[in-house]
Amino acid sequence: MDDDEREQALVVAFSSERSSLQAAYTGTITEANGRLSGFLAVLSAAIIGLGLVAGKSALVWPFLATVLPIVLILGEFTFLRLAQTMTESDLLAVRIQQVRAWYRDHLMPDDGYFAEVAPTGQSASEATWTDVGVKPRWWQFLLTAAATVGAINALLFGAGLTIALAAAGVTLPVAVVVGVAGVSTFFAAHLIYIMRGVPTFRRGDSPRDTFPPE
């Protein structure tokens, strides 16, 4: 195989690879949206149900004791899967950037195409963030779907803790303070879990991530 044939074969291979990566990337977003919508639907149904039994004091406590743990457990399952799809989409985005960098460096280095692709030597992790115009900062993870579910779960946990303490005879101010502390701790744990799982934030630069890919 001469150089021209090899170059053509590489273009075909990289084009197929990018199509596969893009399809997988789109799939992670679709799944995340579906799971988030399903969880919010269950949460909405629980709130509507609470409104229906709110006028009957004999039913409120059994309803909360039954529904609140179920919604919280479902929320945790949803959160964990959203965190996984977020990690998967992040890895796929890095691979897509590597393919695009190969196009730029080997086929059109001076034509101005793929101008947003990071310069040679910048890590794939940095380039992935550069492509969307942001820098990796911890607070940006507050804007993710996983963090949204984590926040809802933290609120449910805090509300359940406050209700349980009040039912056990603890004074309301103390129960509220403990509940707020529980919300803060629970949400902080979720946020740390998200940041530990995202490669472009956790790992930083490494020789395996530099452009062009080896």
C-alpha positions as protocol buffer text, in pm:
chain_id: "A"
residue {
  index: 1
  type: MET
  ca { x: 0 y: 0 z: 0 }
}
residue {
  index: 2
  type: ASP
  ca { x: 153 y: 331 z: -110 }
}
residue {
  index: 3
  type: ASP
  ca { x: 120 y: 658 z: 81 }
}
residue {
  index: 4
  type: ASP
  ca { x: -183 y: 781 z: -114 }
}
residue {
  index: 5
  type: GLU
  ca { x: -373 y: 458 z: -63 }
}
residue {
  index: 6
  type: ARG
  ca { x: -285 y: 457 z: 305 }
}
residue {
  index: 7
  type: GLU
  ca { x: -403 y: 818 z: 339 }
}
residue {
  index: 8
  type: GLN
  ca { x: -735 y: 735 z: 172 }
}
residue {
  index: 9
  type: ALA
  ca { x: -781 y: 430 z: 392 }
}
residue {
  index: 10
  type: LEU
  ca { x: -714 y: 639 z: 703 }
}
residue {
  index: 11
  type: VAL
  ca { x: -966 y: 902 z: 595 }
}
residue {
  index: 12
  type: VAL
  ca { x: -1233 y: 634 z: 549 }
}
residue {
  index: 13
  type: ALA
  ca { x: -1145 y: 473 z: 883 }
}
residue {
  index: 14
  type: PHE
  ca { x: -1149 y: 801 z: 1073 }
}
residue {
  index: 15
  type: SER
  ca { x: -1476 y: 905 z: 908 }
}
residue {
  index: 16
  type: SER
  ca { x: -1640 y: 579 z: 1012 }
}
residue {
  index: 17
  type: GLU
  ca { x: -1498 y: 612 z: 1361 }
}
residue {
  index: 18
  type: ARG
  ca { x: -1629 y: 965 z: 1400 }
}
residue {
  index: 19
  type: SER
  ca { x: -1976 y: 861 z: 1283 }
}
residue {
  index: 20
  type: SER
  ca { x: -1980 y: 578 z: 1537 }
}
residue {
  index: 21
  type: LEU
  ca { x: -1859 y: 807 z: 1816 }
}
residue {
  index: 22
  type: GLN
  ca { x: -2116 y: 1074 z: 1728 }
}
residue {
  index: 23
  type: ALA
  ca { x: -2398 y: 818 z: 1728 }
}
residue {
  index: 24
  type: ALA
  ca { x: -2290 y: 688 z: 2068 }
}
residue {
  index: 25
  type: TYR
  ca { x: -2257 y: 1044 z: 2200 }
}
residue {
  index: 26
  type: THR
  ca { x: -2610 y: 1128 z: 2085 }
}
residue {
  index: 27
  type: GLY
  ca { x: -2734 y: 809 z: 2247 }
}
residue {
  index: 28
  type: THR
  ca { x: -2600 y: 910 z: 2588 }
}
residue {
  index: 29
  type: ILE
  ca { x: -2782 y: 1244 z: 2568 }
}
residue {
  index: 30
  type: THR
  ca { x: -3107 y: 1078 z: 2459 }
}
residue {
  index: 31
  type: GLU
  ca { x: -3089 y: 827 z: 2742 }
}
residue {
  index: 32
  type: ALA
  ca { x: -3011 y: 1098 z: 2998 }
}
residue {
  index: 33
  type: ASN
  ca { x: -3310 y: 1304 z: 2885 }
}
residue {
  index: 34
  type: GLY
  ca { x: -3538 y: 1002 z: 2903 }
}
residue {
  index: 35
  type: ARG
  ca { x: -3427 y: 902 z: 3251 }
}
residue {
  index: 36
  type: LEU
  ca { x: -3455 y: 1258 z: 3381 }
}
residue {
  index: 37
  type: SER
  ca { x: -3804 y: 1295 z: 3235 }
}
residue {
  index: 38
  type: GLY
  ca { x: -3913 y: 966 z: 3390 }
}
residue {
  index: 39
  type: PHE
  ca { x: -3788 y: 1064 z: 3734 }
}
residue {
  index: 40
  type: LEU
  ca { x: -3950 y: 1407 z: 3719 }
}
residue {
  index: 41
  type: ALA
  ca { x: -4279 y: 1243 z: 3617 }
}
residue {
  index: 42
  type: VAL
  ca { x: -4268 y: 1018 z: 3923 }
}
residue {
  index: 43
  type: LEU
  ca { x: -4178 y: 1313 z: 4144 }
}
residue {
  index: 44
  type: SER
  ca { x: -4467 y: 1516 z: 4004 }
}
residue {
  index: 45
  type: ALA
  ca { x: -4708 y: 1228 z: 4063 }
}
residue {
  index: 46
  type: ALA
  ca { x: -4589 y: 1202 z: 4424 }
}
residue {
  index: 47
  type: ILE
  ca { x: -4645 y: 1574 z: 4481 }
}
residue {
  index: 48
  type: ILE
  ca { x: -4993 y: 1555 z: 4328 }
}
residue {
  index: 49
  type: GLY
  ca { x: -5071 y: 1255 z: 4547 }
}
residue {
  index: 50
  type: LEU
  ca { x: -4957 y: 1445 z: 4855 }
}
residue {
  index: 51
  type: GLY
  ca { x: -5189 y: 1728 z: 4762 }
}
residue {
  index: 52
  type: LEU
  ca { x: -5481 y: 1486 z: 4737 }
}
residue {
  index: 53
  type: VAL
  ca { x: -5426 y: 1340 z: 5084 }
}
residue {
  index: 54
  type: ALA
  ca { x: -5318 y: 1665 z: 5251 }
}
residue {
  index: 55
  type: GLY
  ca { x: -5668 y: 1727 z: 5383 }
}
residue {
  index: 56
  type: LYS
  ca { x: -5679 y: 1390 z: 5559 }
}
residue {
  index: 57
  type: SER
  ca { x: -5430 y: 1391 z: 5846 }
}
residue {
  index: 58
  type: ALA
  ca { x: -5470 y: 1018 z: 5900 }
}
residue {
  index: 59
  type: LEU
  ca { x: -5334 y: 951 z: 5550 }
}
residue {
  index: 60
  type: VAL
  ca { x: -5053 y: 1207 z: 5530 }
}
residue {
  index: 61
  type: TRP
  ca { x: -4798 y: 1027 z: 5746 }
}
residue {
  index: 62
  type: PRO
  ca { x: -4850 y: 680 z: 5592 }
}
residue {
  index: 63
  type: PHE
  ca { x: -4831 y: 839 z: 5248 }
}
residue {
  index: 64
  type: LEU
  ca { x: -4504 y: 1018 z: 5325 }
}
residue {
  index: 65
  type: ALA
  ca { x: -4356 y: 711 z: 5491 }
}
residue {
  index: 66
  type: THR
  ca { x: -4435 y: 503 z: 5184 }
}
residue {
  index: 67
  type: VAL
  ca { x: -4377 y: 737 z: 4892 }
}
residue {
  index: 68
  type: LEU
  ca { x: -4080 y: 945 z: 5009 }
}
residue {
  index: 69
  type: PRO
  ca { x: -3834 y: 651 z: 5035 }
}
residue {
  index: 70
  type: ILE
  ca { x: -3950 y: 515 z: 4700 }
}
residue {
  index: 71
  type: VAL
  ca { x: -3898 y: 847 z: 4521 }
}
residue {
  index: 72
  type: LEU
  ca { x: -3561 y: 895 z: 4692 }
}
residue {
  index: 73
  type: ILE
  ca { x: -3438 y: 547 z: 4593 }
}
residue {
  index: 74
  type: LEU
  ca { x: -3556 y: 598 z: 4235 }
}
residue {
  index: 75
  type: GLY
  ca { x: -3383 y: 936 z: 4238 }
}
residue {
  index: 76
  type: GLU
  ca { x: -3056 y: 779 z: 4347 }
}
residue {
  index: 77
  type: PHE
  ca { x: -3074 y: 520 z: 4070 }
}
residue {
  index: 78
  type: THR
  ca { x: -3146 y: 798 z: 3823 }
}
residue {
  index: 79
  type: PHE
  ca { x: -2859 y: 1008 z: 3956 }
}
residue {
  index: 80
  type: LEU
  ca { x: -2609 y: 723 z: 3929 }
}
residue {
  index: 81
  type: ARG
  ca { x: -2706 y: 647 z: 3570 }
}
residue {
  index: 82
  type: LEU
  ca { x: -2699 y: 1015 z: 3474 }
}
residue {
  index: 83
  type: ALA
  ca { x: -2350 y: 1039 z: 3620 }
}
residue {
  index: 84
  type: GLN
  ca { x: -2249 y: 735 z: 3414 }
}
residue {
  index: 85
  type: THR
  ca { x: -2390 y: 874 z: 3090 }
}
residue {
  index: 86
  type: MET
  ca { x: -2216 y: 1203 z: 3165 }
}
residue {
  index: 87
  type: THR
  ca { x: -1883 y: 1020 z: 3196 }
}
residue {
  index: 88
  type: GLU
  ca { x: -1953 y: 823 z: 2878 }
}
residue {
  index: 89
  type: SER
  ca { x: -2042 y: 1136 z: 2679 }
}
residue {
  index: 90
  type: ASP
  ca { x: -1731 y: 1308 z: 2811 }
}
residue {
  index: 91
  type: LEU
  ca { x: -1505 y: 1025 z: 2695 }
}
residue {
  index: 92
  type: LEU
  ca { x: -1679 y: 1015 z: 2357 }
}
residue {
  index: 93
  type: ALA
  ca { x: -1638 y: 1392 z: 2317 }
}
residue {
  index: 94
  type: VAL
  ca { x: -1264 y: 1357 z: 2380 }
}
residue {
  index: 95
  type: ARG
  ca { x: -1238 y: 1086 z: 2113 }
}
residue {
  index: 96
  type: ILE
  ca { x: -1432 y: 1299 z: 1866 }
}
residue {
  index: 97
  type: GLN
  ca { x: -1193 y: 1586 z: 1930 }
}
residue {
  index: 98
  type: GLN
  ca { x: -898 y: 1356 z: 1862 }
}
residue {
  index: 99
  type: VAL
  ca { x: -1045 y: 1251 z: 1527 }
}
residue {
  index: 100
  type: ARG
  ca { x: -1112 y: 1613 z: 1430 }
}
residue {
  index: 101
  type: ALA
  ca { x: -759 y: 1706 z: 1529 }
}
residue {
  index: 102
  type: TRP
  ca { x: -628 y: 1433 z: 1301 }
}
residue {
  index: 103
  type: TYR
  ca { x: -831 y: 1578 z: 1012 }
}
residue {
  index: 104
  type: ARG
  ca { x: -687 y: 1921 z: 1078 }
}
residue {
  index: 105
  type: ASP
  ca { x: -325 y: 1815 z: 1126 }
}
residue {
  index: 106
  type: HIS
  ca { x: -306 y: 1566 z: 837 }
}
residue {
  index: 107
  type: LEU
  ca { x: -546 y: 1694 z: 572 }
}
residue {
  index: 108
  type: MET
  ca { x: -593 y: 2070 z: 608 }
}
residue {
  index: 109
  type: PRO
  ca { x: -342 y: 2217 z: 856 }
}
residue {
  index: 110
  type: ASP
  ca { x: -330 y: 2560 z: 689 }
}
residue {
  index: 111
  type: ASP
  ca { x: -681 y: 2599 z: 547 }
}
residue {
  index: 112
  type: GLY
  ca { x: -851 y: 2736 z: 857 }
}
residue {
  index: 113
  type: TYR
  ca { x: -1094 y: 2448 z: 891 }
}
residue {
  index: 114
  type: PHE
  ca { x: -1167 y: 2309 z: 1237 }
}
residue {
  index: 115
  type: ALA
  ca { x: -1037 y: 2638 z: 1377 }
}
residue {
  index: 116
  type: GLU
  ca { x: -1191 y: 2567 z: 1716 }
}
residue {
  index: 117
  type: VAL
  ca { x: -988 y: 2248 z: 1756 }
}
residue {
  index: 118
  type: ALA
  ca { x: -717 y: 2304 z: 2015 }
}
residue {
  index: 119
  type: PRO
  ca { x: -359 y: 2370 z: 1901 }
}
residue {
  index: 120
  type: THR
  ca { x: -116 y: 2083 z: 1876 }
}
residue {
  index: 121
  type: GLY
  ca { x: 14 y: 1995 z: 2222 }
}
residue {
  index: 122
  type: GLN
  ca { x: -300 y: 2092 z: 2411 }
}
residue {
  index: 123
  type: SER
  ca { x: -462 y: 1802 z: 2589 }
}
residue {
  index: 124
  type: ALA
  ca { x: -773 y: 1637 z: 2453 }
}
residue {
  index: 125
  type: SER
  ca { x: -940 y: 1714 z: 2784 }
}
residue {
  index: 126
  type: GLU
  ca { x: -873 y: 2087 z: 2748 }
}
residue {
  index: 127
  type: ALA
  ca { x: -976 y: 2082 z: 2383 }
}
residue {
  index: 128
  type: THR
  ca { x: -1311 y: 1925 z: 2468 }
}
residue {
  index: 129
  type: TRP
  ca { x: -1391 y: 2214 z: 2699 }
}
residue {
  index: 130
  type: THR
  ca { x: -1245 y: 2469 z: 2457 }
}
residue {
  index: 131
  type: ASP
  ca { x: -1480 y: 2341 z: 2187 }
}
residue {
  index: 132
  type: VAL
  ca { x: -1783 y: 2455 z: 2390 }
}
residue {
  index: 133
  type: GLY
  ca { x: -1621 y: 2779 z: 2501 }
}
residue {
  index: 134
  type: VAL
  ca { x: -1579 y: 2708 z: 2873 }
}
residue {
  index: 135
  type: LYS
  ca { x: -1309 y: 2606 z: 3117 }
}
residue {
  index: 136
  type: PRO
  ca { x: -1343 y: 2311 z: 3356 }
}
residue {
  index: 137
  type: ARG
  ca { x: -1461 y: 2462 z: 3685 }
}
residue {
  index: 138
  type: TRP
  ca { x: -1633 y: 2275 z: 3965 }
}
residue {
  index: 139
  type: TRP
  ca { x: -1937 y: 2503 z: 3969 }
}
residue {
  index: 140
  type: GLN
  ca { x: -2021 y: 2414 z: 3608 }
}
residue {
  index: 141
  type: PHE
  ca { x: -2120 y: 2069 z: 3727 }
}
residue {
  index: 142
  type: LEU
  ca { x: -2405 y: 2235 z: 3917 }
}
residue {
  index: 143
  type: LEU
  ca { x: -2566 y: 2291 z: 3576 }
}
residue {
  index: 144
  type: THR
  ca { x: -2575 y: 1924 z: 3476 }
}
residue {
  index: 145
  type: ALA
  ca { x: -2875 y: 1692 z: 3476 }
}
residue {
  index: 146
  type: ALA
  ca { x: -2704 y: 1467 z: 3730 }
}
residue {
  index: 147
  type: ALA
  ca { x: -2658 y: 1761 z: 3968 }
}
residue {
  index: 148
  type: THR
  ca { x: -3024 y: 1855 z: 3924 }
}
residue {
  index: 149
  type: VAL
  ca { x: -3135 y: 1510 z: 4033 }
}
residue {
  index: 150
  type: GLY
  ca { x: -2876 y: 1516 z: 4310 }
}
residue {
  index: 151
  type: ALA
  ca { x: -3022 y: 1843 z: 4439 }
}
residue {
  index: 152
  type: ILE
  ca { x: -3376 y: 1701 z: 4433 }
}
residue {
  index: 153
  type: ASN
  ca { x: -3258 y: 1390 z: 4617 }
}
residue {
  index: 154
  type: ALA
  ca { x: -3084 y: 1605 z: 4877 }
}
residue {
  index: 155
  type: LEU
  ca { x: -3403 y: 1804 z: 4934 }
}
residue {
  index: 156
  type: LEU
  ca { x: -3605 y: 1484 z: 4967 }
}
residue {
  index: 157
  type: PHE
  ca { x: -3350 y: 1344 z: 5210 }
}
residue {
  index: 158
  type: GLY
  ca { x: -3351 y: 1662 z: 5418 }
}
residue {
  index: 159
  type: ALA
  ca { x: -3731 y: 1679 z: 5420 }
}
residue {
  index: 160
  type: GLY
  ca { x: -3758 y: 1316 z: 5524 }
}
residue {
  index: 161
  type: LEU
  ca { x: -3499 y: 1363 z: 5797 }
}
residue {
  index: 162
  type: THR
  ca { x: -3679 y: 1670 z: 5932 }
}
residue {
  index: 163
  type: ILE
  ca { x: -4016 y: 1496 z: 5929 }
}
residue {
  index: 164
  type: ALA
  ca { x: -3873 y: 1187 z: 6100 }
}
residue {
  index: 165
  type: LEU
  ca { x: -3708 y: 1392 z: 6374 }
}
residue {
  index: 166
  type: ALA
  ca { x: -4023 y: 1597 z: 6432 }
}
residue {
  index: 167
  type: ALA
  ca { x: -4229 y: 1278 z: 6453 }
}
residue {
  index: 168
  type: ALA
  ca { x: -3980 y: 1142 z: 6707 }
}
residue {
  index: 169
  type: GLY
  ca { x: -4042 y: 1438 z: 6936 }
}
residue {
  index: 170
  type: VAL
  ca { x: -3746 y: 1660 z: 6846 }
}
residue {
  index: 171
  type: THR
  ca { x: -3829 y: 2029 z: 6857 }
}
residue {
  index: 172
  type: LEU
  ca { x: -3905 y: 2181 z: 6518 }
}
residue {
  index: 173
  type: PRO
  ca { x: -3611 y: 2430 z: 6509 }
}
residue {
  index: 174
  type: VAL
  ca { x: -3362 y: 2154 z: 6586 }
}
residue {
  index: 175
  type: ALA
  ca { x: -3522 y: 1923 z: 6330 }
}
residue {
  index: 176
  type: VAL
  ca { x: -3504 y: 2196 z: 6064 }
}
residue {
  index: 177
  type: VAL
  ca { x: -3137 y: 2271 z: 6137 }
}
residue {
  index: 178
  type: VAL
  ca { x: -3049 y: 1902 z: 6116 }
}
residue {
  index: 179
  type: GLY
  ca { x: -3250 y: 1872 z: 5795 }
}
residue {
  index: 180
  type: VAL
  ca { x: -3069 y: 2165 z: 5634 }
}
residue {
  index: 181
  type: ALA
  ca { x: -2734 y: 2015 z: 5734 }
}
residue {
  index: 182
  type: GLY
  ca { x: -2845 y: 1686 z: 5582 }
}
residue {
  index: 183
  type: VAL
  ca { x: -2939 y: 1856 z: 5255 }
}
residue {
  index: 184
  type: SER
  ca { x: -2601 y: 2031 z: 5232 }
}
residue {
  index: 185
  type: THR
  ca { x: -2402 y: 1717 z: 5312 }
}
residue {
  index: 186
  type: PHE
  ca { x: -2604 y: 1494 z: 5081 }
}
residue {
  index: 187
  type: PHE
  ca { x: -2576 y: 1734 z: 4787 }
}
residue {
  index: 188
  type: ALA
  ca { x: -2203 y: 1790 z: 4844 }
}
residue {
  index: 189
  type: ALA
  ca { x: -2151 y: 1413 z: 4831 }
}
residue {
  index: 190
  type: HIS
  ca { x: -2338 y: 1398 z: 4499 }
}
residue {
  index: 191
  type: LEU
  ca { x: -2135 y: 1683 z: 4352 }
}
residue {
  index: 192
  type: ILE
  ca { x: -1806 y: 1522 z: 4455 }
}
residue {
  index: 193
  type: TYR
  ca { x: -1919 y: 1195 z: 4299 }
}
residue {
  index: 194
  type: ILE
  ca { x: -1991 y: 1372 z: 3970 }
}
residue {
  index: 195
  type: MET
  ca { x: -1655 y: 1551 z: 3959 }
}
residue {
  index: 196
  type: ARG
  ca { x: -1463 y: 1233 z: 4041 }
}
residue {
  index: 197
  type: GLY
  ca { x: -1631 y: 1053 z: 3753 }
}
residue {
  index: 198
  type: VAL
  ca { x: -1574 y: 1305 z: 3473 }
}
residue {
  index: 199
  type: PRO
  ca { x: -1235 y: 1230 z: 3312 }
}
residue {
  index: 200
  type: THR
  ca { x: -1173 y: 1576 z: 3167 }
}
residue {
  index: 201
  type: PHE
  ca { x: -1205 y: 1726 z: 3514 }
}
residue {
  index: 202
  type: ARG
  ca { x: -1051 y: 1448 z: 3722 }
}
residue {
  index: 203
  type: ARG
  ca { x: -751 y: 1344 z: 3523 }
}
residue {
  index: 204
  type: GLY
  ca { x: -615 y: 1664 z: 3376 }
}
residue {
  index: 205
  type: ASP
  ca { x: -340 y: 1642 z: 3117 }
}
residue {
  index: 206
  type: SER
  ca { x: -162 y: 1319 z: 3045 }
}
residue {
  index: 207
  type: PRO
  ca { x: 62 y: 1200 z: 2760 }
}
residue {
  index: 208
  type: ARG
  ca { x: -218 y: 976 z: 2629 }
}
residue {
  index: 209
  type: ASP
  ca { x: -451 y: 1273 z: 2584 }
}
residue {
  index: 210
  type: THR
  ca { x: -234 y: 1511 z: 2384 }
}
residue {
  index: 211
  type: PHE
  ca { x: -296 y: 1610 z: 2024 }
}
residue {
  index: 212
  type: PRO
  ca { x: -233 y: 1464 z: 1778 }
}
residue {
  index: 213
  type: PRO
  ca { x: -321 y: 1120 z: 1917 }
}
residue {
  index: 214
  type: GLU
  ca { x: -33 y: 876 z: 1906 }
}
